[in-house]
Amino acid sequence: MYEPKYKLNRKDAKRWHDLLVRHCLDCPAKPGHKRRFIRKYPPLTPEENVEFEALCAKRSKKIESHPKVKASIRATQRRTRKAEKLLAELEALIKKMKRRKPVKN
């Protein structure tokens, strides 16, 4: 995916990366632990958080429009549909087995 058409422009990409670094450093290293405060990277403000969400959505939309990613998504959806179909058949067979009464010898 080296085509620039499927990436953010340089200005947006730099801003997204800067916000991503600050967002990641804002989270604790381990669940339940205290988060570290680093003066160089202050936590995101609510306005910056909204901007970060918008840039993430824009980035995701561009990545999902790539032909190889589209093909991957379609293949995943096909596998999911096939698995759901097999699961439905299995559940129907289990229901059928439960309805039968055991035969006494």
C-alpha positions in Angstrom: 0.0 0.0 0.0 2.5 2.6 -1.1 0.1 4.5 -3.3 -0.4 8.1 -1.8 -4.1 7.9 -2.8 -4.6 5.5 0.1 -2.7 7.4 2.7 -3.3 10.6 4.6 -1.5 13.7 3.2 1.8 14.7 4.9 0.3 17.4 7.1 -2.6 15.1 8.3 -0.2 12.1 8.7 2.2 14.1 10.9 -0.6 15.5 13.0 -2.2 12.1 13.4 1.1 10.6 14.4 1.8 13.3 17.0 -1.7 12.9 18.5 -1.3 9.1 18.4 2.0 9.3 20.4 0.3 11.6 23.0 -2.7 9.3 23.1 -0.6 6.2 23.7 1.5 7.8 26.4 -1.7 8.9 28.1 -2.7 5.3 28.7 -1.2 3.3 31.6 1.5 0.9 30.7 -0.4 -2.0 32.4 -4.1 -2.2 33.3 -4.8 -1.0 36.8 -1.5 0.9 37.1 -1.0 4.6 37.3 -0.3 6.5 34.1 3.0 8.3 33.7 3.0 12.0 33.1 5.6 13.2 30.7 6.0 17.0 30.3 7.0 16.7 26.7 3.8 14.9 25.8 0.9 16.4 27.8 -2.5 14.5 27.7 -4.9 15.2 24.8 -7.4 18.0 25.4 -11.1 17.3 24.4 -10.7 19.3 21.2 -7.5 17.4 20.3 -9.3 14.2 21.1 -12.1 15.1 18.6 -9.5 16.0 16.0 -7.7 12.7 16.6 -10.9 10.7 16.2 -11.7 12.5 12.9 -8.2 11.8 11.6 -8.5 8.1 12.6 -11.8 7.8 10.8 -10.3 9.5 7.7 -7.3 7.2 7.8 -9.4 4.1 8.2 -11.7 5.1 5.3 -8.7 5.7 3.0 -7.1 2.4 4.0 -10.3 0.5 3.5 -10.6 1.9 0.0 -7.4 0.1 -1.1 -8.2 -2.8 -3.5 -6.2 -5.4 -1.6 -7.9 -4.4 1.7 -11.3 -4.6 0.0 -10.5 -8.1 -1.3 -9.4 -9.1 2.2 -12.6 -7.8 3.8 -14.7 -9.6 1.2 -12.9 -12.9 1.8 -13.4 -12.5 5.6 -17.1 -11.8 5.1 -17.4 -14.9 2.9 -15.7 -17.1 5.5 -18.0 -15.6 8.2 -21.1 -16.4 6.1 -19.9 -19.9 5.5 -19.2 -20.5 9.2 -22.6 -19.1 10.2 -24.3 -21.4 7.6 -22.4 -24.5 9.0 -23.3 -23.5 12.5 -27.0 -23.2 11.6 -26.9 -26.7 10.0 -25.2 -28.1 13.1 -27.8 -26.6 15.4 -30.6 -28.0 13.2 -29.0 -31.5 13.5 -28.7 -31.2 17.2 -32.3 -30.1 17.5 -33.3 -33.1 15.4 -31.3 -35.5 17.6 -32.9 -34.1 20.8 -36.4 -34.6 19.4 -35.9 -38.3 18.8 -36.8 -40.5 21.7 -34.3 -43.2 22.7 -35.1 -46.7 21.4 -35.5 -49.4 24.1 -34.0 -52.9 23.4 
